[in-house]
Amino acid sequence: MDADEDTRGFAALLGGDVVGFLHWYAGTAAAIACYAKVGFRPVGLMRQYGRDRHGRWHDGLLLDLLAVELVR
């Protein structure tokens, strides 16, 4: 399964007036672009969201999606 299939699968679970949201490391451009394809939009940056295996801090990006905005 590739990232596009995973994103479509997640987006297919949304329905009605549900608001979907997720958070992702801000530096992973490929994953963020994949979520943007189905309509997720960045709404905030969480500073020092998590550490990598070397102990370095990384920011996190908060994205959301309203069910009516879902790109099918």
PDB file of N, CA, C and O in Angstrom:
ATOM      1  N   MET A   1       0.855  -1.181   0.000  1.00  0.00           N
ATOM      2  CA  MET A   1       0.000   0.000   0.000  1.00  0.00           C
ATOM      3  C   MET A   1       0.895   1.236   0.000  1.00  0.00           C
ATOM      4  O   MET A   1       1.821   1.335   0.806  1.00  0.00           O
ATOM      5  N   ASP A   2       0.623   2.170  -0.895  1.00  0.00           N
ATOM      6  CA  ASP A   2       1.414   3.400  -0.910  1.00  0.00           C
ATOM      7  C   ASP A   2       0.711   4.497  -0.119  1.00  0.00           C
ATOM      8  O   ASP A   2      -0.407   4.312   0.362  1.00  0.00           O
ATOM      9  N   ALA A   3       1.374   5.629   0.007  1.00  0.00           N
ATOM     10  CA  ALA A   3       0.830   6.723   0.821  1.00  0.00           C
ATOM     11  C   ALA A   3      -0.490   7.248   0.270  1.00  0.00           C
ATOM     12  O   ALA A   3      -1.379   7.609   1.041  1.00  0.00           O
ATOM     13  N   ASP A   4      -0.632   7.295  -1.069  1.00  0.00           N
ATOM     14  CA  ASP A   4      -1.894   7.766  -1.657  1.00  0.00           C
ATOM     15  C   ASP A   4      -3.046   6.842  -1.301  1.00  0.00           C
ATOM     16  O   ASP A   4      -4.132   7.310  -0.957  1.00  0.00           O
ATOM     17  N   GLU A   5      -2.822   5.526  -1.379  1.00  0.00           N
ATOM     18  CA  GLU A   5      -3.878   4.580  -1.026  1.00  0.00           C
ATOM     19  C   GLU A   5      -4.250   4.700   0.442  1.00  0.00           C
ATOM     20  O   GLU A   5      -5.425   4.626   0.800  1.00  0.00           O
ATOM     21  N   ASP A   6      -3.242   4.886   1.292  1.00  0.00           N
ATOM     22  CA  ASP A   6      -3.484   5.036   2.722  1.00  0.00           C
ATOM     23  C   ASP A   6      -4.317   6.282   2.997  1.00  0.00           C
ATOM     24  O   ASP A   6      -5.235   6.250   3.816  1.00  0.00           O
ATOM     25  N   THR A   7      -4.000   7.373   2.317  1.00  0.00           N
ATOM     26  CA  THR A   7      -4.732   8.624   2.507  1.00  0.00           C
ATOM     27  C   THR A   7      -6.178   8.489   2.039  1.00  0.00           C
ATOM     28  O   THR A   7      -7.094   8.940   2.727  1.00  0.00           O
ATOM     29  N   ARG A   8      -6.392   7.875   0.883  1.00  0.00           N
ATOM     30  CA  ARG A   8      -7.751   7.682   0.389  1.00  0.00           C
ATOM     31  C   ARG A   8      -8.551   6.798   1.336  1.00  0.00           C
ATOM     32  O   ARG A   8      -9.738   7.037   1.561  1.00  0.00           O
ATOM     33  N   GLY A   9      -7.905   5.783   1.889  1.00  0.00           N
ATOM     34  CA  GLY A   9      -8.589   4.916   2.828  1.00  0.00           C
ATOM     35  C   GLY A   9      -9.023   5.664   4.070  1.00  0.00           C
ATOM     36  O   GLY A   9     -10.137   5.467   4.554  1.00  0.00           O
ATOM     37  N   PHE A  10      -8.156   6.521   4.593  1.00  0.00           N
ATOM     38  CA  PHE A  10      -8.492   7.312   5.767  1.00  0.00           C
ATOM     39  C   PHE A  10      -9.610   8.287   5.436  1.00  0.00           C
ATOM     40  O   PHE A  10     -10.562   8.422   6.204  1.00  0.00           O
ATOM     41  N   ALA A  11      -9.505   8.963   4.312  1.00  0.00           N
ATOM     42  CA  ALA A  11     -10.494   9.957   3.933  1.00  0.00           C
ATOM     43  C   ALA A  11     -11.853   9.323   3.690  1.00  0.00           C
ATOM     44  O   ALA A  11     -12.879   9.959   3.929  1.00  0.00           O
ATOM     45  N   ALA A  12     -11.879   8.078   3.218  1.00  0.00           N
ATOM     46  CA  ALA A  12     -13.143   7.404   2.955  1.00  0.00           C
ATOM     47  C   ALA A  12     -13.931   7.157   4.237  1.00  0.00           C
ATOM     48  O   ALA A  12     -15.145   6.955   4.186  1.00  0.00           O
ATOM     49  N   LEU A  13     -13.260   7.170   5.377  1.00  0.00           N
ATOM     50  CA  LEU A  13     -13.938   6.954   6.648  1.00  0.00           C
ATOM     51  C   LEU A  13     -14.729   8.176   7.108  1.00  0.00           C
ATOM     52  O   LEU A  13     -15.598   8.072   7.973  1.00  0.00           O
ATOM     53  N   LEU A  14     -14.427   9.322   6.529  1.00  0.00           N
ATOM     54  CA  LEU A  14     -15.091  10.556   6.940  1.00  0.00           C
ATOM     55  C   LEU A  14     -16.456  10.653   6.268  1.00  0.00           C
ATOM     56  O   LEU A  14     -16.608  10.281   5.104  1.00  0.00           O
ATOM     57  N   GLY A  15     -17.433  11.146   6.993  1.00  0.00           N
ATOM     58  CA  GLY A  15     -18.755  11.300   6.401  1.00  0.00           C
ATOM     59  C   GLY A  15     -19.602  12.226   7.244  1.00  0.00           C
ATOM     60  O   GLY A  15     -19.212  12.592   8.353  1.00  0.00           O
ATOM     61  N   GLY A  16     -20.747  12.604   6.736  1.00  0.00           N
ATOM     62  CA  GLY A  16     -21.631  13.498   7.465  1.00  0.00           C
ATOM     63  C   GLY A  16     -20.949  14.820   7.768  1.00  0.00           C
ATOM     64  O   GLY A  16     -20.307  15.417   6.903  1.00  0.00           O
ATOM     65  N   ASP A  17     -21.096  15.271   9.009  1.00  0.00           N
ATOM     66  CA  ASP A  17     -20.499  16.540   9.416  1.00  0.00           C
ATOM     67  C   ASP A  17     -19.199  16.342  10.173  1.00  0.00           C
ATOM     68  O   ASP A  17     -18.743  17.250  10.869  1.00  0.00           O
ATOM     69  N   VAL A  18     -18.608  15.187  10.048  1.00  0.00           N
ATOM     70  CA  VAL A  18     -17.385  14.862  10.781  1.00  0.00           C
ATOM     71  C   VAL A  18     -16.256  15.763  10.328  1.00  0.00           C
ATOM     72  O   VAL A  18     -16.093  16.038   9.140  1.00  0.00           O
ATOM     73  N   VAL A  19     -15.493  16.210  11.282  1.00  0.00           N
ATOM     74  CA  VAL A  19     -14.280  16.957  10.981  1.00  0.00           C
ATOM     75  C   VAL A  19     -13.112  16.021  11.240  1.00  0.00           C
ATOM     76  O   VAL A  19     -12.965  15.485  12.339  1.00  0.00           O
ATOM     77  N   GLY A  20     -12.292  15.830  10.232  1.00  0.00           N
ATOM     78  CA  GLY A  20     -11.106  15.006  10.397  1.00  0.00           C
ATOM     79  C   GLY A  20      -9.915  15.890  10.705  1.00  0.00           C
ATOM     80  O   GLY A  20      -9.807  17.008  10.202  1.00  0.00           O
ATOM     81  N   PHE A  21      -9.030  15.383  11.530  1.00  0.00           N
ATOM     82  CA  PHE A  21      -7.804  16.134  11.790  1.00  0.00           C
ATOM     83  C   PHE A  21      -6.675  15.153  12.013  1.00  0.00           C
ATOM     84  O   PHE A  21      -6.900  14.009  12.408  1.00  0.00           O
ATOM     85  N   LEU A  22      -5.476  15.599  11.761  1.00  0.00           N
ATOM     86  CA  LEU A  22      -4.307  14.781  12.002  1.00  0.00           C
ATOM     87  C   LEU A  22      -3.127  15.693  12.257  1.00  0.00           C
ATOM     88  O   LEU A  22      -3.168  16.892  11.983  1.00  0.00           O
ATOM     89  N   HIS A  23      -2.094  15.105  12.779  1.00  0.00           N
ATOM     90  CA  HIS A  23      -0.864  15.858  12.983  1.00  0.00           C
ATOM     91  C   HIS A  23       0.277  15.046  12.415  1.00  0.00           C
ATOM     92  O   HIS A  23       0.272  13.816  12.471  1.00  0.00           O
ATOM     93  N   TRP A  24       1.236  15.732  11.881  1.00  0.00           N
ATOM     94  CA  TRP A  24       2.334  15.097  11.187  1.00  0.00           C
ATOM     95  C   TRP A  24       3.574  15.936  11.387  1.00  0.00           C
ATOM     96  O   TRP A  24       3.479  17.149  11.578  1.00  0.00           O
ATOM     97  N   TYR A  25       4.735  15.308  11.348  1.00  0.00           N
ATOM     98  CA  TYR A  25       5.972  16.084  11.449  1.00  0.00           C
ATOM     99  C   TYR A  25       6.050  17.071  10.304  1.00  0.00           C
ATOM    100  O   TYR A  25       5.833  16.718   9.145  1.00  0.00           O
ATOM    101  N   ALA A  26       6.359  18.305  10.638  1.00  0.00           N
ATOM    102  CA  ALA A  26       6.337  19.377   9.647  1.00  0.00           C
ATOM    103  C   ALA A  26       7.348  19.182   8.526  1.00  0.00           C
ATOM    104  O   ALA A  26       7.181  19.752   7.448  1.00  0.00           O
ATOM    105  N   GLY A  27       8.377  18.405   8.750  1.00  0.00           N
ATOM    106  CA  GLY A  27       9.419  18.219   7.747  1.00  0.00           C
ATOM    107  C   GLY A  27       9.149  17.129   6.733  1.00  0.00           C
ATOM    108  O   GLY A  27       9.973  16.924   5.842  1.00  0.00           O
ATOM    109  N   THR A  28       8.039  16.421   6.824  1.00  0.00           N
ATOM    110  CA  THR A  28       7.753  15.328   5.894  1.00  0.00           C
ATOM    111  C   THR A  28       6.850  15.821   4.766  1.00  0.00           C
ATOM    112  O   THR A  28       5.640  15.600   4.771  1.00  0.00           O
ATOM    113  N   ALA A  29       7.468  16.490   3.808  1.00  0.00           N
ATOM    114  CA  ALA A  29       6.732  17.143   2.728  1.00  0.00           C
ATOM    115  C   ALA A  29       5.924  16.169   1.884  1.00  0.00           C
ATOM    116  O   ALA A  29       4.814  16.500   1.467  1.00  0.00           O
ATOM    117  N   ALA A  30       6.451  14.974   1.622  1.00  0.00           N
ATOM    118  CA  ALA A  30       5.727  14.016   0.781  1.00  0.00           C
ATOM    119  C   ALA A  30       4.416  13.584   1.445  1.00  0.00           C
ATOM    120  O   ALA A  30       3.386  13.492   0.777  1.00  0.00           O
ATOM    121  N   ALA A  31       4.448  13.324   2.734  1.00  0.00           N
ATOM    122  CA  ALA A  31       3.233  12.912   3.443  1.00  0.00           C
ATOM    123  C   ALA A  31       2.228  14.054   3.493  1.00  0.00           C
ATOM    124  O   ALA A  31       1.032  13.836   3.297  1.00  0.00           O
ATOM    125  N   ILE A  32       2.696  15.258   3.750  1.00  0.00           N
ATOM    126  CA  ILE A  32       1.810  16.422   3.821  1.00  0.00           C
ATOM    127  C   ILE A  32       1.149  16.664   2.463  1.00  0.00           C
ATOM    128  O   ILE A  32      -0.039  16.979   2.399  1.00  0.00           O
ATOM    129  N   ALA A  33       1.909  16.520   1.387  1.00  0.00           N
ATOM    130  CA  ALA A  33       1.356  16.694   0.037  1.00  0.00           C
ATOM    131  C   ALA A  33       0.293  15.643  -0.253  1.00  0.00           C
ATOM    132  O   ALA A  33      -0.707  15.929  -0.911  1.00  0.00           O
ATOM    133  N   CYS A  34       0.508  14.441   0.235  1.00  0.00           N
ATOM    134  CA  CYS A  34      -0.457  13.359   0.032  1.00  0.00           C
ATOM    135  C   CYS A  34      -1.782  13.685   0.721  1.00  0.00           C
ATOM    136  O   CYS A  34      -2.847  13.502   0.130  1.00  0.00           O
ATOM    137  N   TYR A  35      -1.725  14.162   1.953  1.00  0.00           N
ATOM    138  CA  TYR A  35      -2.949  14.534   2.668  1.00  0.00           C
ATOM    139  C   TYR A  35      -3.628  15.733   2.014  1.00  0.00           C
ATOM    140  O   TYR A  35      -4.856  15.819   2.006  1.00  0.00           O
ATOM    141  N   ALA A  36      -2.850  16.650   1.472  1.00  0.00           N
ATOM    142  CA  ALA A  36      -3.424  17.817   0.798  1.00  0.00           C
ATOM    143  C   ALA A  36      -4.223  17.408  -0.431  1.00  0.00           C
ATOM    144  O   ALA A  36      -5.180  18.089  -0.801  1.00  0.00           O
ATOM    145  N   LYS A  37      -3.839  16.298  -1.074  1.00  0.00           N
ATOM    146  CA  LYS A  37      -4.563  15.834  -2.268  1.00  0.00           C
ATOM    147  C   LYS A  37      -6.026  15.540  -1.988  1.00  0.00           C
ATOM    148  O   LYS A  37      -6.861  15.701  -2.879  1.00  0.00           O
ATOM    149  N   VAL A  38      -6.359  15.119  -0.787  1.00  0.00           N
ATOM    150  CA  VAL A  38      -7.756  14.819  -0.481  1.00  0.00           C
ATOM    151  C   VAL A  38      -8.446  15.959   0.252  1.00  0.00           C
ATOM    152  O   VAL A  38      -9.613  15.840   0.626  1.00  0.00           O
ATOM    153  N   GLY A  39      -7.732  17.070   0.460  1.00  0.00           N
ATOM    154  CA  GLY A  39      -8.380  18.252   1.006  1.00  0.00           C
ATOM    155  C   GLY A  39      -7.922  18.730   2.374  1.00  0.00           C
ATOM    156  O   GLY A  39      -8.397  19.764   2.845  1.00  0.00           O
ATOM    157  N   PHE A  40      -7.005  18.003   3.036  1.00  0.00           N
ATOM    158  CA  PHE A  40      -6.526  18.493   4.328  1.00  0.00           C
ATOM    159  C   PHE A  40      -5.814  19.823   4.145  1.00  0.00           C
ATOM    160  O   PHE A  40      -5.104  20.035   3.162  1.00  0.00           O
ATOM    161  N   ARG A  41      -6.015  20.716   5.109  1.00  0.00           N
ATOM    162  CA  ARG A  41      -5.385  22.041   5.079  1.00  0.00           C
ATOM    163  C   ARG A  41      -4.623  22.262   6.374  1.00  0.00           C
ATOM    164  O   ARG A  41      -5.085  21.866   7.444  1.00  0.00           O
ATOM    165  N   PRO A  42      -3.457  22.892   6.283  1.00  0.00           N
ATOM    166  CA  PRO A  42      -2.719  23.188   7.509  1.00  0.00           C
ATOM    167  C   PRO A  42      -3.445  24.255   8.329  1.00  0.00           C
ATOM    168  O   PRO A  42      -3.905  25.259   7.785  1.00  0.00           O
ATOM    169  N   VAL A  43      -3.543  24.032   9.627  1.00  0.00           N
ATOM    170  CA  VAL A  43      -4.209  24.990  10.503  1.00  0.00           C
ATOM    171  C   VAL A  43      -3.334  25.434  11.672  1.00  0.00           C
ATOM    172  O   VAL A  43      -3.695  26.357  12.402  1.00  0.00           O
ATOM    173  N   GLY A  44      -2.212  24.796  11.847  1.00  0.00           N
ATOM    174  CA  GLY A  44      -1.356  25.218  12.948  1.00  0.00           C
ATOM    175  C   GLY A  44      -0.045  24.464  12.984  1.00  0.00           C
ATOM    176  O   GLY A  44       0.094  23.386  12.407  1.00  0.00           O
ATOM    177  N   LEU A  45       0.901  25.050  13.667  1.00  0.00           N
ATOM    178  CA  LEU A  45       2.213  24.450  13.842  1.00  0.00           C
ATOM    179  C   LEU A  45       2.428  24.205  15.328  1.00  0.00           C
ATOM    180  O   LEU A  45       2.293  25.121  16.140  1.00  0.00           O
ATOM    181  N   MET A  46       2.758  22.985  15.677  1.00  0.00           N
ATOM    182  CA  MET A  46       3.034  22.641  17.075  1.00  0.00           C
ATOM    183  C   MET A  46       4.552  22.599  17.237  1.00  0.00           C
ATOM    184  O   MET A  46       5.220  21.689  16.748  1.00  0.00           O
ATOM    185  N   ARG A  47       5.070  23.589  17.923  1.00  0.00           N
ATOM    186  CA  ARG A  47       6.518  23.690  18.077  1.00  0.00           C
ATOM    187  C   ARG A  47       7.038  22.605  19.010  1.00  0.00           C
ATOM    188  O   ARG A  47       6.395  22.245  19.996  1.00  0.00           O
ATOM    189  N   GLN A  48       8.197  22.103  18.679  1.00  0.00           N
ATOM    190  CA  GLN A  48       8.836  21.020  19.437  1.00  0.00           C
ATOM    191  C   GLN A  48       7.845  19.900  19.753  1.00  0.00           C
ATOM    192  O   GLN A  48       7.670  19.507  20.906  1.00  0.00           O
ATOM    193  N   TYR A  49       7.216  19.407  18.717  1.00  0.00           N
ATOM    194  CA  TYR A  49       6.166  18.391  18.794  1.00  0.00           C
ATOM    195  C   TYR A  49       6.702  17.027  19.228  1.00  0.00           C
ATOM    196  O   TYR A  49       6.055  16.320  20.000  1.00  0.00           O
ATOM    197  N   GLY A  50       7.853  16.671  18.744  1.00  0.00           N
ATOM    198  CA  GLY A  50       8.408  15.362  19.090  1.00  0.00           C
ATOM    199  C   GLY A  50       9.886  15.304  18.797  1.00  0.00           C
ATOM    200  O   GLY A  50      10.448  16.172  18.129  1.00  0.00           O
ATOM    201  N   ARG A  51      10.504  14.251  19.316  1.00  0.00           N
ATOM    202  CA  ARG A  51      11.937  14.063  19.112  1.00  0.00           C
ATOM    203  C   ARG A  51      12.192  12.901  18.158  1.00  0.00           C
ATOM    204  O   ARG A  51      11.432  11.934  18.112  1.00  0.00           O
ATOM    205  N   ASP A  52      13.268  13.018  17.403  1.00  0.00           N
ATOM    206  CA  ASP A  52      13.671  11.903  16.553  1.00  0.00           C
ATOM    207  C   ASP A  52      14.562  10.959  17.352  1.00  0.00           C
ATOM    208  O   ASP A  52      14.794  11.171  18.542  1.00  0.00           O
ATOM    209  N   ARG A  53      15.053   9.930  16.699  1.00  0.00           N
ATOM    210  CA  ARG A  53      15.846   8.925  17.413  1.00  0.00           C
ATOM    211  C   ARG A  53      17.177   9.453  17.923  1.00  0.00           C
ATOM    212  O   ARG A  53      17.848   8.792  18.717  1.00  0.00           O
ATOM    213  N   HIS A  54      17.560  10.644  17.469  1.00  0.00           N
ATOM    214  CA  HIS A  54      18.801  11.267  17.935  1.00  0.00           C
ATOM    215  C   HIS A  54      18.546  12.299  19.036  1.00  0.00           C
ATOM    216  O   HIS A  54      19.473  12.958  19.506  1.00  0.00           O
ATOM    217  N   GLY A  55      17.299  12.429  19.436  1.00  0.00           N
ATOM    218  CA  GLY A  55      16.952  13.355  20.498  1.00  0.00           C
ATOM    219  C   GLY A  55      16.707  14.788  20.055  1.00  0.00           C
ATOM    220  O   GLY A  55      16.497  15.664  20.895  1.00  0.00           O
ATOM    221  N   ARG A  56      16.729  15.047  18.747  1.00  0.00           N
ATOM    222  CA  ARG A  56      16.484  16.398  18.231  1.00  0.00           C
ATOM    223  C   ARG A  56      14.991  16.669  18.161  1.00  0.00           C
ATOM    224  O   ARG A  56      14.207  15.795  17.790  1.00  0.00           O
ATOM    225  N   TRP A  57      14.608  17.876  18.516  1.00  0.00           N
ATOM    226  CA  TRP A  57      13.205  18.280  18.461  1.00  0.00           C
ATOM    227  C   TRP A  57      12.794  18.602  17.035  1.00  0.00           C
ATOM    228  O   TRP A  57      13.587  19.110  16.242  1.00  0.00           O
ATOM    229  N   HIS A  58      11.530  18.295  16.720  1.00  0.00           N
ATOM    230  CA  HIS A  58      10.950  18.642  15.420  1.00  0.00           C
ATOM    231  C   HIS A  58       9.556  19.208  15.642  1.00  0.00           C
ATOM    232  O   HIS A  58       8.839  18.801  16.557  1.00  0.00           O
ATOM    233  N   ASP A  59       9.188  20.154  14.788  1.00  0.00           N
ATOM    234  CA  ASP A  59       7.854  20.741  14.855  1.00  0.00           C
ATOM    235  C   ASP A  59       6.841  19.790  14.232  1.00  0.00           C
ATOM    236  O   ASP A  59       7.193  18.943  13.411  1.00  0.00           O
ATOM    237  N   GLY A  60       5.578  19.937  14.629  1.00  0.00           N
ATOM    238  CA  GLY A  60       4.498  19.151  14.056  1.00  0.00           C
ATOM    239  C   GLY A  60       3.500  20.065  13.372  1.00  0.00           C
ATOM    240  O   GLY A  60       3.275  21.192  13.812  1.00  0.00           O
ATOM    241  N   LEU A  61       2.909  19.583  12.307  1.00  0.00           N
ATOM    242  CA  LEU A  61       1.924  20.348  11.557  1.00  0.00           C
ATOM    243  C   LEU A  61       0.543  19.765  11.838  1.00  0.00           C
ATOM    244  O   LEU A  61       0.334  18.559  11.704  1.00  0.00           O
ATOM    245  N   LEU A  62      -0.386  20.613  12.224  1.00  0.00           N
ATOM    246  CA  LEU A  62      -1.763  20.199  12.468  1.00  0.00           C
ATOM    247  C   LEU A  62      -2.566  20.499  11.214  1.00  0.00           C
ATOM    248  O   LEU A  62      -2.557  21.625  10.717  1.00  0.00           O
ATOM    249  N   LEU A  63      -3.266  19.483  10.699  1.00  0.00           N
ATOM    250  CA  LEU A  63      -4.083  19.619   9.490  1.00  0.00           C
ATOM    251  C   LEU A  63      -5.513  19.236   9.824  1.00  0.00           C
ATOM    252  O   LEU A  63      -5.743  18.390  10.688  1.00  0.00           O
ATOM    253  N   ASP A  64      -6.474  19.846   9.149  1.00  0.00           N
ATOM    254  CA  ASP A  64      -7.857  19.429   9.345  1.00  0.00           C
ATOM    255  C   ASP A  64      -8.584  19.332   8.017  1.00  0.00           C
ATOM    256  O   ASP A  64      -8.117  19.817   6.986  1.00  0.00           O
ATOM    257  N   LEU A  65      -9.742  18.691   8.076  1.00  0.00           N
ATOM    258  CA  LEU A  65     -10.567  18.480   6.889  1.00  0.00           C
ATOM    259  C   LEU A  65     -12.014  18.396   7.303  1.00  0.00           C
ATOM    260  O   LEU A  65     -12.382  17.557   8.125  1.00  0.00           O
ATOM    261  N   LEU A  66     -12.840  19.259   6.740  1.00  0.00           N
ATOM    262  CA  LEU A  66     -14.283  19.155   6.941  1.00  0.00           C
ATOM    263  C   LEU A  66     -14.819  18.152   5.933  1.00  0.00           C
ATOM    264  O   LEU A  66     -14.328  18.078   4.806  1.00  0.00           O
ATOM    265  N   ALA A  67     -15.793  17.402   6.320  1.00  0.00           N
ATOM    266  CA  ALA A  67     -16.353  16.381   5.435  1.00  0.00           C
ATOM    267  C   ALA A  67     -16.802  16.976   4.100  1.00  0.00           C
ATOM    268  O   ALA A  67     -16.663  16.334   3.059  1.00  0.00           O
ATOM    269  N   VAL A  68     -17.340  18.198   4.123  1.00  0.00           N
ATOM    270  CA  VAL A  68     -17.811  18.824   2.889  1.00  0.00           C
ATOM    271  C   VAL A  68     -16.668  19.237   1.966  1.00  0.00           C
ATOM    272  O   VAL A  68     -16.887  19.516   0.787  1.00  0.00           O
ATOM    273  N   GLU A  69     -15.453  19.276   2.501  1.00  0.00           N
ATOM    274  CA  GLU A  69     -14.274  19.659   1.698  1.00  0.00           C
ATOM    275  C   GLU A  69     -13.540  18.468   1.109  1.00  0.00           C
ATOM    276  O   GLU A  69     -12.568  18.650   0.376  1.00  0.00           O
ATOM    277  N   LEU A  70     -13.976  17.265   1.409  1.00  0.00           N
ATOM    278  CA  LEU A  70     -13.292  16.068   0.984  1.00  0.00           C
ATOM    279  C   LEU A  70     -13.249  15.977  -0.543  1.00  0.00           C
ATOM    280  O   LEU A  70     -14.285  16.047  -1.204  1.00  0.00           O
ATOM    281  N   VAL A  71     -12.062  15.824  -1.085  1.00  0.00           N
ATOM    282  CA  VAL A  71     -11.884  15.657  -2.521  1.00  0.00           C
ATOM    283  C   VAL A  71     -11.987  14.173  -2.811  1.00  0.00           C
ATOM    284  O   VAL A  71     -11.191  13.380  -2.309  1.00  0.00           O
ATOM    285  N   ARG A  72     -12.959  13.797  -3.615  1.00  0.00           N
ATOM    286  CA  ARG A  72     -13.165  12.360  -3.922  1.00  0.00           C
ATOM    287  C   ARG A  72     -12.686  12.036  -5.294  1.00  0.00           C
ATOM    288  O   ARG A  72     -12.776  10.886  -5.724  1.00  0.00           O
TER     289      ARG A  72
END
